[in-house]
Amino acid sequence: MPGQLEVVWFKRDLRLGDHAPLAEACARARATGGSVLGFFAVEPSVIHAPDYSGRHWAATREALAGLRDNLRVLGIPLAVRIGEVVELLERLRAHAAGKGTKLALWSHEETGNAITYARDRAVRRWARAQGVEWNERTQTGVVRRLPSRDGWAAAWEARMRAPIVAVPDPARGWTHVDPGEIPTTSELGLAEDLCPDRQSAGEAEARETLASFLHRRGKNYSREMSSPRTAASACSRLSVPLALGTISMRSVVQAAHARMEELQAAREVGAPNDGYRVGSVRSFIARLHWHCHFMQKLEDEPRIETQSFVSAFDGLRAADPMGDRAERLAAWSEGRTGYPLIDACMRSLRASGWINFRMRAMLMSFASYDLWLPWRDSGLVLARLFTDYEPGIHWSQAQMQSGTTGINALRMYSPLKQSLDQDPDGDFIRRWVPELKAVPTVFIHEPWKMNAEAEQAASCEIGKHYPRPVVDHKEAVRQAREKFSEVTRRPEHRTETQSVLRTHGSRKRTTEKSSDSRRTKKSLRAVSDTDEGQLELGV
Ligand SMILES: Cc1cc2nc3c(=O)[nH]c(=O)nc-3n(C[C@H](O)[C@H](O)[C@H](O)COP(=O)(O)OP(=O)(O)OC[C@H]3O[C@@H](n4cnc5c(N)ncnc54)[C@H](O)[C@@H]3O)c2cc1C
């Protein structure tokens, strides 16, 4: 295949390091005298979908600019085009054919939403029809066409321990196309989306984020991950790099293992380690595993993006006894529910595009149980707000925190308990809800309990400067439980949940003592996701 054009199609893998399609394309171009072109499509069907927002594009744009610079060093141009992929690729193929050059396509597999799934199938059909070779490589632990979850964890380990793919040597770039400008958010017609504290995106930033977490920020990870006061610095913050693909999951896993070994060795000889806990790294590695475990659910069953795992729960929240769903959704998404921690978290999320796991779970639980909103509606709001939006994790988690998976206990977070536990002095609340700045700590978690005198002293009249609670939490969750038990009592419910468990439950070697002591048998068996991130919660 002399003179062939090797097109590397970048999607959610905006990096040079550990990029098998790029490395292989370059190697072949060098071996055959061909040339390489990087290609990125800004797809209108994707960016104008309801789960997409301006902050997603702002982060992607920044990462793309960095990628273009890095590729340039290798001699490879990055062509950025607006349009649907098949159409763009066909144009490129015809252009190359006009120059007597055949085209081959290289990319990573993607577990995206229904739109990217349909697009990948269309690309496959196009490639077959045009005789274009399309080489796809894996980049996470997600397995295509997985027959069963048995053995999945071992396969994940094997992939994560495989050697990191080195950044390729320079190759001959395909220079017959104009690389094109990387469009701005407004040029794409996306709504203004102010996110002043957005995490910066780029391959070097991702590496720096990983290093600072493993050597400094994460030393009290396990202890500090739950509170929104400490989590922003104690958590890895790798979700954005992983979602954009500015770092590979394998690089993160291997760096974490290396760090754990270093810490263990230091512990054995009594060497100083600046108080960095081995347990923190262990706990982090477990979460990296969950990343792919949750994505695998969407890969196996794409319908869970829009339909409940257990179909009987579809429609449960559609009937709207309160009748003011749009207003409740707006109050929640704008941070004016009258529950201080809920509002503080939502406003902080709006400003930064990130919030920690426990607060995400609390926000979702409040929308689903207290406000009785369908998970898809509130899930879309969060998808647009999370710069790290990853459909596979997101929709599984959205359903998990809404009680519709059938295999997880109903976890209804008490906003008051979370507030007292995670922000006892109210510092985080006061920072994000300035209306409550002068409210004394005794009332900060329940400002509606202030009397007129206290309101005056705090310059905050409830109902005027800050809303009354939109709903009574205790009563709302009581009603939610009742509605759920109506469904779970039905005989067909059990059959359906068993099927969900068989398909999606992880297989875990349960030799360690878990807090659910019935699960301490030495066996490999399906366990619900309760064991994966939920037992530690105590909500
Ligand atoms: C309703 C809801 C929606 C969510 N949506 C997303 C999403 O769109 N994208 C996303 O990356 N995460 C999502 N999560 C999971 C989790 O909250 C984030 O991964 C985490 O807060 C990101 O911060 P971090 O990278 O500092 O996490 P760390 O605590 O440092 O964890 C390291 C990595 O492990 C993975 N991870 C951590 N917790 C989980 C988890 N519970 N499930 C799966 N993977 C996990 C992520 O890749 C994360 O980057 C969601 C959680 C909830 C409750």
The ligand as an ORCA input file, in Angstrom:
! r2SCAN-3c Opt
* xyz 0 1
  C     -25.329     11.153     39.520
  C     -23.865     10.928     39.224
  C     -23.377     11.213     37.972
  C     -22.032     11.007     37.670
  N     -21.579     11.319     36.419
  C     -20.287     11.138     36.101
  C     -19.807     11.485     34.814
  O     -20.547     11.928     33.940
  N     -18.469     11.307     34.559
  C     -17.615     10.783     35.508
  O     -16.417     10.637     35.234
  N     -18.067     10.429     36.717
  C     -19.361     10.593     37.063
  N     -19.799     10.243     38.323
  C     -18.906      9.497     39.223
  C     -18.028     10.316     40.183
  O     -18.797     11.191     40.930
  C     -16.925     11.070     39.451
  O     -16.181     10.164     38.646
  C     -15.918     11.719     40.393
  O     -16.580     12.549     41.306
  C     -14.928     12.523     39.561
  O     -13.989     13.188     40.351
  P     -12.487     12.671     40.483
  O     -11.923     12.363     39.148
  O     -11.743     13.613     41.330
  O     -12.757     11.295     41.234
  P     -11.831     10.365     42.107
  O     -12.530     10.105     43.380
  O     -10.454     10.862     42.199
  O     -11.859      8.986     41.303
  C     -10.929      8.685     40.266
  C     -11.655      8.222     39.045
  O     -12.392      7.049     39.330
  C     -13.619      7.036     38.603
  N     -14.732      7.061     39.547
  C     -14.770      7.619     40.770
  N     -15.952      7.405     41.351
  C     -16.683      6.711     40.477
  C     -17.992      6.181     40.500
  N     -18.782      6.301     41.567
  N     -18.429      5.539     39.416
  C     -17.642      5.364     38.332
  N     -16.390      5.836     38.257
  C     -15.915      6.490     39.314
  C     -13.611      8.286     37.736
  O     -13.052      7.961     36.500
  C     -12.692      9.209     38.503
  O     -12.088     10.175     37.685
  C     -21.153     10.467     38.655
  C     -21.657     10.188     39.927
  C     -22.995     10.423     40.216
  C     -23.501     10.115     41.589
*
